[in-house]
Protein backbone atom coordinates (compact mmCIF):
# COMPACT_ATOMS: atom_id res chain seq x y z
CA UNK A 1 0.00 0.00 0.00
CA UNK A 2 2.34 2.65 -1.33
CA UNK A 3 0.24 5.62 -0.29
CA UNK A 4 0.87 4.87 3.37
CA UNK A 5 4.52 3.89 3.01
CA UNK A 6 5.74 6.82 5.08
CA UNK A 7 2.65 7.22 7.27
CA UNK A 8 0.61 4.77 9.33
CA UNK A 9 -2.67 3.50 7.96
CA UNK A 10 -5.20 5.32 10.12
CA UNK A 11 -8.83 6.30 9.78
CA UNK A 12 -7.80 9.95 9.55
CA UNK A 13 -5.24 9.25 6.81
CA UNK A 14 -7.80 7.25 4.86
CA UNK A 15 -10.35 10.04 5.15
CA UNK A 16 -7.82 12.62 3.98
CA UNK A 17 -6.69 10.33 1.16
CA UNK A 18 -10.24 9.83 -0.08
CA UNK A 19 -10.82 13.57 0.02
CA UNK A 20 -7.67 14.05 -2.09
CA UNK A 21 -9.33 11.77 -4.65
CA UNK A 22 -12.43 13.98 -4.63
CA UNK A 23 -14.50 11.70 -2.38
CA UNK A 24 -15.72 13.38 0.80
CA UNK A 25 -16.21 10.50 3.21
CA UNK A 26 -18.16 10.47 6.45
CA UNK A 27 -16.58 9.02 9.58
CA UNK A 28 -18.53 5.78 9.17
CA UNK A 29 -17.28 5.31 5.59
CA UNK A 30 -13.66 5.91 6.61
CA UNK A 31 -13.98 3.53 9.57
CA UNK A 32 -15.48 0.76 7.41
CA UNK A 33 -12.74 1.08 4.80
CA UNK A 34 -10.06 1.04 7.52
CA UNK A 35 -11.51 -2.13 9.07
CA UNK A 36 -11.88 -3.83 5.68
CA UNK A 37 -8.19 -3.24 4.92
CA UNK A 38 -6.97 -4.31 8.34
CA UNK A 39 -9.25 -7.32 8.78
CA UNK A 40 -9.19 -8.28 5.08
CA UNK A 41 -12.97 -8.56 4.96
CA UNK A 42 -15.41 -7.53 2.22
CA UNK A 43 -17.74 -4.56 2.73
CA UNK A 44 -21.43 -4.77 1.91
CA UNK A 45 -22.39 -1.16 1.06
CA UNK A 46 -26.12 -0.51 1.13
CA UNK A 47 -28.17 2.62 0.58
CA UNK A 48 -30.40 4.38 -1.94
CA UNK A 49 -29.16 4.94 -5.50
CA UNK A 50 -26.90 7.92 -6.09
CA UNK A 51 -25.35 8.31 -2.63
CA UNK A 52 -21.80 7.37 -3.68
CA UNK A 53 -21.54 3.60 -3.22
CA UNK A 54 -19.89 2.92 -6.58
CA UNK A 55 -17.82 6.10 -6.33
CA UNK A 56 -16.36 4.82 -3.06
CA UNK A 57 -14.86 1.83 -4.90
CA UNK A 58 -13.42 4.12 -7.59
CA UNK A 59 -11.88 6.43 -5.00
CA UNK A 60 -10.45 3.49 -3.03
CA UNK A 61 -8.90 2.12 -6.21
CA UNK A 62 -7.17 5.42 -6.93
CA UNK A 63 -6.15 5.87 -3.30
CA UNK A 64 -4.59 2.39 -2.99
CA UNK A 65 -3.10 2.39 -6.52
CA UNK A 66 -4.87 -0.89 -7.26
CA UNK A 67 -6.83 -1.63 -10.43
CA UNK A 68 -10.59 -1.41 -10.16
CA UNK A 69 -12.27 -4.59 -11.42
CA UNK A 70 -16.03 -4.26 -11.68
CA UNK A 71 -18.67 -6.95 -11.93
CA UNK A 72 -22.08 -5.48 -12.77
CA UNK A 73 -24.78 -7.80 -11.48
CA UNK A 74 -28.08 -8.51 -13.22
CA UNK A 75 -30.78 -11.14 -13.18
CA UNK A 76 -29.47 -14.33 -14.80
CA UNK A 77 -25.79 -13.57 -14.19
CA UNK A 78 -23.98 -16.89 -14.01
CA UNK A 79 -20.58 -18.32 -13.15
CA UNK A 80 -19.32 -18.25 -16.75
CA UNK A 81 -19.85 -14.48 -17.06
CA UNK A 82 -18.46 -13.70 -13.60
CA UNK A 83 -15.61 -16.15 -13.09
CA UNK A 84 -14.08 -17.56 -16.28
CA UNK A 85 -14.74 -18.91 -19.73
CA UNK A 86 -12.71 -21.25 -21.90
CA UNK A 87 -11.20 -19.75 -25.05
CA UNK A 88 -13.19 -21.94 -27.39
CA UNK A 89 -11.65 -20.45 -30.55
CA UNK A 90 -8.16 -21.23 -29.31
CA UNK A 91 -9.23 -24.72 -28.23
CA UNK A 92 -10.74 -25.34 -31.68
CA UNK A 93 -7.52 -24.25 -33.37
CA UNK A 94 -5.58 -26.54 -31.03
CA UNK A 95 -7.92 -29.40 -31.95
CA UNK A 96 -7.28 -28.85 -35.66
CA UNK A 97 -3.53 -28.89 -35.10
CA UNK A 98 -3.84 -32.06 -33.03
CA UNK A 99 -5.83 -33.78 -35.80
CA UNK A 100 -3.13 -32.94 -38.32
CA UNK A 101 -0.46 -34.39 -36.05
CA UNK A 102 -2.46 -37.37 -34.80
CA UNK A 103 -0.36 -39.87 -36.77
CA UNK A 104 2.88 -38.58 -35.25
CA UNK A 105 1.32 -38.54 -31.77
CA UNK A 106 0.22 -42.18 -31.94
CA UNK A 107 3.18 -43.54 -33.90
CA UNK A 108 4.82 -46.41 -32.04
CA UNK A 109 2.02 -46.75 -29.47
CA UNK A 110 1.51 -50.35 -28.31
CA UNK A 111 -2.21 -51.07 -28.15
CA UNK A 112 -5.31 -49.03 -27.26
CA UNK A 113 -4.34 -48.28 -23.67
CA UNK A 114 -1.07 -46.56 -24.63
CA UNK A 115 -2.80 -44.64 -27.46
CA UNK A 116 -5.48 -43.35 -25.06
CA UNK A 117 -2.81 -42.42 -22.51
CA UNK A 118 -1.00 -40.30 -25.10
CA UNK A 119 -4.22 -38.55 -26.11
CA UNK A 120 -5.04 -37.95 -22.45
CA UNK A 121 -1.85 -35.92 -22.07
CA UNK A 122 -3.15 -33.56 -24.74
CA UNK A 123 -6.55 -33.44 -23.05
CA UNK A 124 -4.89 -32.06 -19.91
CA UNK A 125 -3.27 -29.32 -21.98
CA UNK A 126 -6.68 -28.59 -23.54
CA UNK A 127 -7.99 -27.53 -20.12
CA UNK A 128 -4.97 -25.57 -18.92
CA UNK A 129 -4.64 -21.95 -17.75
CA UNK A 130 -3.47 -20.80 -21.20
CA UNK A 131 -6.94 -21.61 -22.57
CA UNK A 132 -8.70 -19.83 -19.68
CA UNK A 133 -10.35 -16.41 -20.18
CA UNK A 134 -10.57 -14.69 -16.76
CA UNK A 135 -13.74 -12.77 -15.96
CA UNK A 136 -13.91 -10.17 -13.14
CA UNK A 137 -13.83 -12.52 -10.13
CA UNK A 138 -10.88 -14.58 -11.36
CA UNK A 139 -9.07 -11.47 -12.65
CA UNK A 140 -9.29 -9.93 -9.17
CA UNK A 141 -7.80 -13.04 -7.55
CA UNK A 142 -4.99 -13.18 -10.12
CA UNK A 143 -3.97 -9.51 -9.79
CA UNK A 144 -0.31 -9.56 -8.71
CA UNK A 145 -0.48 -6.42 -6.56
CA UNK A 146 -4.08 -6.88 -5.48
CA UNK A 147 -7.18 -5.16 -6.81
CA UNK A 148 -10.33 -3.40 -5.73
CA UNK A 149 -13.17 -5.73 -6.71
CA UNK A 150 -16.53 -4.00 -7.05
CA UNK A 151 -19.50 -6.39 -7.17
CA UNK A 152 -22.09 -3.80 -8.10
CA UNK A 153 -25.82 -4.15 -7.31
CA UNK A 154 -25.60 -7.66 -5.90
CA UNK A 155 -29.31 -7.44 -5.05
CA UNK A 156 -30.09 -7.69 -8.79
CA UNK A 157 -28.42 -11.10 -9.09
CA UNK A 158 -30.17 -14.39 -8.31
CA UNK A 159 -29.86 -16.11 -4.96
CA UNK A 160 -27.97 -18.96 -6.64
CA UNK A 161 -25.25 -16.55 -7.76
CA UNK A 162 -25.16 -14.99 -4.31
CA UNK A 163 -24.52 -18.47 -2.86
CA UNK A 164 -21.78 -19.05 -5.43
CA UNK A 165 -19.93 -15.98 -4.09
CA UNK A 166 -19.64 -17.31 -0.54
CA UNK A 167 -16.35 -19.17 -1.12
CA UNK A 168 -14.76 -16.06 -2.58
CA UNK A 169 -16.01 -13.81 0.22
CA UNK A 170 -14.85 -16.08 3.03
CA UNK A 171 -11.61 -17.62 1.74
CA UNK A 172 -10.62 -15.42 -1.24
CA UNK A 173 -10.50 -18.45 -3.49
CA UNK A 174 -12.61 -20.09 -6.18
CA UNK A 175 -12.89 -23.63 -7.49
CA UNK A 176 -12.48 -24.44 -11.18
CA UNK A 177 -13.46 -28.10 -11.80
CA UNK A 178 -10.76 -28.66 -14.43
CA UNK A 179 -7.99 -26.86 -12.51
CA UNK A 180 -8.85 -27.19 -8.83
CA UNK A 181 -8.79 -24.39 -6.26
CA UNK A 182 -7.36 -21.02 -7.25
CA UNK A 183 -6.35 -18.79 -4.32
CA UNK A 184 -5.82 -15.04 -4.43
CA UNK A 185 -2.24 -14.01 -5.12
CA UNK A 186 -2.94 -10.93 -2.99
CA UNK A 187 -6.29 -10.54 -1.30
CA UNK A 188 -8.41 -7.92 -3.07
CA UNK A 189 -10.42 -5.23 -1.34
CA UNK A 190 -13.99 -6.35 -2.09
CA UNK A 191 -16.97 -4.00 -2.06
CA UNK A 192 -20.46 -5.28 -2.75
CA UNK A 193 -23.17 -2.66 -3.32
CA UNK A 194 -26.91 -3.06 -2.89
CA UNK A 195 -29.89 -0.77 -3.48
CA UNK A 196 -32.03 -3.03 -1.26
CA UNK A 197 -34.20 -4.33 -4.09
CA UNK A 198 -34.35 -7.68 -2.29
CA UNK A 199 -33.21 -9.09 1.02
CA UNK A 200 -29.73 -10.60 0.90
CA UNK A 201 -28.92 -13.88 2.63
CA UNK A 202 -27.63 -14.05 6.17
CA UNK A 203 -24.71 -16.16 4.91
CA UNK A 204 -23.53 -13.33 2.67
CA UNK A 205 -24.06 -10.65 5.32
CA UNK A 206 -22.13 -12.72 7.89
CA UNK A 207 -19.03 -12.68 5.67
CA UNK A 208 -19.04 -8.91 5.21
CA UNK A 209 -18.66 -5.72 7.16
CA UNK A 210 -21.80 -3.63 6.80
CA UNK A 211 -21.88 0.00 5.70
CA UNK A 212 -25.05 1.98 5.07
CA UNK A 213 -24.64 5.24 3.15
CA UNK A 214 -27.67 7.47 3.53
CA UNK A 215 -28.37 10.88 2.08
CA UNK A 216 -25.78 13.35 3.42
CA UNK A 217 -26.72 15.95 5.99
CA UNK A 218 -26.52 19.61 4.99
CA UNK A 219 -22.97 20.16 6.26
CA UNK A 220 -21.56 17.12 4.44
CA UNK A 221 -23.47 17.95 1.27
CA UNK A 222 -22.02 21.48 1.26
CA UNK A 223 -18.53 20.01 1.58
CA UNK A 224 -19.15 17.62 -1.29
CA UNK A 225 -20.46 20.41 -3.52
CA UNK A 226 -17.55 22.64 -2.58
CA UNK A 227 -15.13 19.86 -3.56
CA UNK A 228 -16.84 18.76 -6.77
CA UNK A 229 -18.23 22.09 -8.03
CA UNK A 230 -15.88 24.70 -6.54
CA UNK A 231 -17.01 27.40 -9.02
CA UNK A 232 -20.48 27.48 -7.44
CA UNK A 233 -20.92 30.72 -5.40
CA UNK A 234 -21.19 30.07 -1.68
CA UNK A 235 -24.63 31.68 -1.28
CA UNK A 236 -26.07 29.66 -4.15
CA UNK A 237 -24.47 26.53 -2.70
CA UNK A 238 -26.09 27.19 0.69
CA UNK A 239 -29.53 27.69 -0.87
CA UNK A 240 -29.16 24.75 -3.22
CA UNK A 241 -28.34 22.39 -0.36
CA UNK A 242 -31.17 23.78 1.78
CA UNK A 243 -33.64 23.28 -1.08
CA UNK A 244 -32.50 19.70 -1.77
CA UNK A 245 -32.67 18.90 1.94
CA UNK A 246 -36.25 20.22 1.88
CA UNK A 247 -37.15 17.99 -1.05
CA UNK A 248 -35.91 14.91 0.81
CA UNK A 249 -38.53 15.58 3.46
CA UNK A 250 -41.30 15.45 0.86
CA UNK A 251 -43.23 12.30 -0.02
CA UNK A 252 -41.53 11.64 -3.38
CA UNK A 253 -41.24 8.50 -5.48
CA UNK A 254 -37.48 9.12 -5.72
CA UNK A 255 -35.79 11.68 -3.49
CA UNK A 256 -32.78 13.48 -5.02
CA UNK A 257 -29.45 11.94 -4.05
CA UNK A 258 -26.06 13.63 -3.96
CA UNK A 259 -25.50 12.69 -7.62
CA UNK A 260 -28.58 14.75 -8.55
CA UNK A 261 -27.41 17.64 -6.36
CA UNK A 262 -24.10 17.70 -8.22
CA UNK A 263 -25.82 17.53 -11.61
CA UNK A 264 -28.14 20.37 -10.61
CA UNK A 265 -25.27 22.53 -9.37
CA UNK A 266 -23.45 22.08 -12.70
CA UNK A 267 -26.69 22.81 -14.57
CA UNK A 268 -27.23 26.09 -12.72
CA UNK A 269 -23.64 27.10 -13.45
CA UNK A 270 -24.02 26.26 -17.12
CA UNK A 271 -27.18 28.38 -17.34
CA UNK A 272 -25.56 31.27 -15.37
CA UNK A 273 -28.27 31.10 -12.70
CA UNK A 274 -27.23 33.27 -9.77
CA UNK A 275 -30.14 32.69 -7.38
CA UNK A 276 -32.90 30.16 -6.87
CA UNK A 277 -35.91 31.80 -8.49
CA UNK A 278 -39.18 30.09 -9.36
CA UNK A 279 -38.65 30.29 -13.14
CA UNK A 280 -35.27 28.57 -13.37
CA UNK A 281 -35.87 26.13 -10.55
CA UNK A 282 -39.07 25.05 -12.28
CA UNK A 283 -37.31 24.59 -15.61
CA UNK A 284 -34.47 22.56 -14.15
CA UNK A 285 -36.44 20.40 -11.69
CA UNK A 286 -36.18 17.32 -13.98
CA UNK A 287 -32.44 17.30 -13.24
CA UNK A 288 -33.27 16.73 -9.57
CA UNK A 289 -36.43 14.64 -9.80
CA UNK A 290 -36.70 11.58 -12.05
CA UNK A 291 -40.47 11.04 -12.03
CA UNK A 292 -42.87 13.42 -13.79
CA UNK A 293 -45.49 13.28 -11.04
CA UNK A 294 -42.84 14.37 -8.52
CA UNK A 295 -41.78 17.21 -10.84
CA UNK A 296 -45.35 18.48 -11.31
CA UNK A 297 -46.21 18.33 -7.61
CA UNK A 298 -43.07 20.17 -6.53
CA UNK A 299 -43.38 22.70 -9.35
CA UNK A 300 -46.80 23.72 -8.03
CA UNK A 301 -45.34 24.29 -4.57
CA UNK A 302 -42.19 26.15 -5.62
CA UNK A 303 -43.22 29.62 -4.36
CA UNK A 304 -43.91 28.14 -0.93
CA UNK A 305 -40.70 26.06 -0.82
CA UNK A 306 -38.43 28.85 -2.05
CA UNK A 307 -40.01 31.34 0.34
CA UNK A 308 -39.01 29.05 3.20
CA UNK A 309 -35.36 29.35 2.07
CA UNK A 310 -35.48 33.11 2.45
CA UNK A 311 -37.01 33.00 5.92
CA UNK A 312 -34.58 33.89 8.72
CA UNK A 313 -32.92 30.78 10.09
CA UNK A 314 -32.89 30.34 13.83
N, C-alpha and C positions, 0 to 999 in steps of 0.2 A: 504494500500500500504506500506508494511513493509519496503521496501528498503529505503523509504524516511521518515522513522519515526523520525529520528534525524536530517534531513536536509530538507529544503523546496523543493518542486517539481518545478524545473526550467528547462529551455531548456538546460542549461549547464550541470546540473546534469543528465538529461536524455541522453545527448550525451555521457557523460563519462560512464554512466551505460551501454549503448549499446556497447560501445567500450570494456568494461570489459567482455561482453558476446561474444566478437569476431566480433561484427558488427560495422564497421566504417561508421558512418552516416554523411551525409552532413548536413549543417545547415537547409535546407528545410525539410529534413526527421525529424530531431529533433523537429523543430517547429510544423510540422503537428501532430506528436505524442503527443506533449505537449497540443496542442489545442484539440485533440480528447479526451484526459483524462480530461481536465478541462471542456470542453463543453459537454462531454458525447455524442459525435457524431461519426458515422462511418467514416472511411477513404476509399475512392476509390483510389487505388494505380494502376496507369497505367504505361506502359513502355514496351520496348521490352523484350523478354524472356531472362532470365539469368542475370538480373541486380540487383537481390536481393530483389524482392517483397515478395516472400514467406519467405525468410530468415528473413525479418524484423519482421514478425509475430512470428517466432520462438524465435528471440532474445527478443522481447517484452514480450513473455510468461515467459521466464527465468528471465528477469529483474523484472517483477511485481510479480513473484511467483504465477502465475495463470496458470491453465491447458490450454494447447492449444487444441482447438477442431476444426477440419478441415473438411470442406465440399468441396469435389472436384466436380466441376460442369462439366457437359457433356450434349450433346444434348439428350433430352428425360428425363432429371432429373425431377422427380415429387415430390409432397408434401409428399407422403408416404416414399420415400427414404430420404428426407431432414428433415422432421419434426417428424413424429412418425409412428409407426405401432402398431396394436393390436397383442398381443401374442396369436395367434390363437390356438396353441397347448394347452396352459393353459386354454383358453376358452372352447376348446373341452373337456378337462378333467373335467372341472367344469360342463359342460352340462351333461356328463355321470353320475357324482355324483348326480346332480339334478334329473335326470331321476330315479335313484335308490331310491331317497328319496321323489319322487313325492307324494306318498300316504300319507306320514307323513305331507308333506307341506299342502296338501289340506284337511286333515282330519278335520272335524267339520265345514268346510266352508258352508255357507248358500247361495246357488244359484250360478249362473254363475258370477255375478258381483263380489262377494267376492272372488271367486276362481281366477278370472283374476287379481284382485287387489293384491292377495298374490304372484302370478307369476310375476307381474310387479315389485315388490320389488326386486326379484332376477334379473330381467332384468337390473335394475339400477346398481346392483353390477357387472353384466357382463361387463358393460362399465364404469369401475372405474379405477383410476390411477394404481392400482396393476396389471391390465391387459395391461398397456400401455408400449410399448417399445420405449424409447426416441431415436431419431436420432439426428444428430449434432445440429440442430437449437434449439430443445427443451432442449437438454442436456446443451447447453450454458445458456439458461434462467434459468435452475434449479440449476446451480452451486452455492453452498452456498456462497463461497467467490469470486464469479465472475470468468470469464474465458476470454481468448483471442479467439474469434471466427474468423477463417479464412475461408472466402468464396472464394475459389480459382478458378480463370479463369471464372468469372461470364459471360464473353462474349461468352463462349461456351454453356451456357444454353439458353433455349428458352425464348422468350419475355414473355410468360405466367408465367413462373417461376419467372422471374425478377419482374413482377407485384405482384406476391404472396409475395415477400420479403418486399414490401413497409411498411406493418404494423409493421414488426419487426424493420425495419430501422428507423422508425419515433417514435414509441411508446415503443419499446422493449417489445413487447407482441405478442402473436399469439392466434388464435381462433381455438379451437377444438370443432366441432359441438356437440359431446356427453358430453363434460365437460365444455364448455364455454370458457371464456378468461383466458389465463394463462400469468401472468406478470412476468418479470424477478425478481428473488429474489435479485440479485445485477446486475446492468447493465454491460454486457460484453463490452470489447473493441473489436469492430468489424472492420476487415480489409477485403475489397473486392479487389481482384486483377483482372486485365484485360490486355490482350496482344493486345487489339484493333483489334480483328478479326471482330467485328461488332460494330456499333454505339449503345451505351446504351441509355436508355430513359432519357428524361429530368427529369421525376419524380424521378428516382433513383439518378441521379446526384444531384438534389436539396436537397436530404436528407443527402448527404455526404460531408465531406471535400474532396478536390481533391489534390492528390500528384502525380506528374509525376517523375519517376526515369529514368533518361537517362543514357547513358554510362558515366562512371566517367572520369573526366579529368586526366591528367598524374599525378598530385600531389596526388590526392585522390587514384588513382589506385596503386601508389607506397606504400601508407600507408596501403591499404588493403592487398597487397602482403606481406608487412613487418609483418603485424599482423597474417595472415593466413599461410604464408610459411616463417617463420623467418630464416630458414636454408639457404635460397637462398642468395648467395653472392650479395653485394650491386651493383657491376658493372653489373652483369648479370641481376639483377632486373631492373636497369635503362634501359638497352638495350632491355629487354623483353617488358617493358611498352612502350618504344618508337616505337618498331616494331608493337605492337598491335594497338597503336594509329594511326600508318601509315595505317594499314589494314582497319581501320574504315573509312578512307577517300576514299577507293577504292569502285568501283561499284560492290558490292558483293550481292549474293542472301541472305546471312545471315552473317552479321558482327559479329565478336567474341565479346561476352559479358564478364563481369568480371568472370563469372563461368568458361568460357573457358580459360581465362588468368590464373586462379588458377590451373586448370587441367594441363595446359601446363607447368607452373612453377614446379609442382610436377613431371611431366614427365621428364623434363630436369634434375631435381635432381636425379631421379631414374636411369637415364641413365648416370649420372656423366658427363653431358655436362657442360663445363666451359665457353664457349663463343658461340655466335650465328654465326655458320658457315653454309655455304650453304648445306653441306651434312646432318647434323642433323636437321636443320630447315626444309629441304625438307621432310625428313622421318617422322617428327612429325607434319607436317601441318594438317593432319586430326584431330588432337586433338583440333585445333583452328577453323578449317573451316569444316562445316557439309555437304557441297555439293561438289561433285567431280569436277564439272566444275570450282568452285571457287578454289579448291586445284590446279588443273592443270594450271589455268591461273596465280596464284600467284607463283607457283613453277617455271614457265618459267621466271618470273621477279625477282627471289630471288637475283641474283648478284647485280642488280640495287638497290633493296630495302635495302639490307644489307649494301651496299656501302654508302647509304645516312646516315645510323646510325653512320658510322665512320667519316663522314664529321665534321669539327669543327662547334660547335653550337655557334651561335651569340646571 
